[in-house]
Amino acid sequence: MRVIGEYPHPACKITLFNWNGKYLLKFEQGPIEQTYKISEMDVTGEQDVVTLTKSPFIDKVLLRFEQMQNDLFGAMEDL
């Protein structure tokens, strides 16, 4: 797996990888992470994938982080 780059964002860490014919777009926030696999055949290049970090898609990723954290902390309360 090769790291293509890291992209700044105030709410999460964003890293783009290339591996096995796919781009992996990884978002990290504290103990939670989301990874999206995008086939190289579905985009014209890495710049298309980087565009996702600046589109309305990132707003949905951040909302999903909130949901995931609520789920994790709720589940931990039941331990």
C-alpha positions, 0 to 999 in steps of 0.5 A, a space after each residue: 500500500 502506498 500513501 499518496 498524500 494527506 489532506 488537511 481538514 480541521 475536523 479529521 485526518 484524511 489520507 489517500 492510499 493506492 493499493 491493488 488497483 484501488 484508491 483508499 480514502 481514509 478519514 480518521 477522527 479520534 478512535 473512529 475511522 472510515 475508509 472508502 475504496 474507489 476503483 481506479 477504473 471509476 475515476 480519471 485519477 487521484 485528483 477526482 478522489 481528492 475532490 471528494 475531500 472538498 465536496 458535500 461528501 465530507 459533510 456526510 462523513 463528519 455526520 457519520 462520525 458523530 453517529 459512529 461515536 454515539 454508537 460506540 459510547 452507547 455500546 460501551 455503557 452497556 459493558 
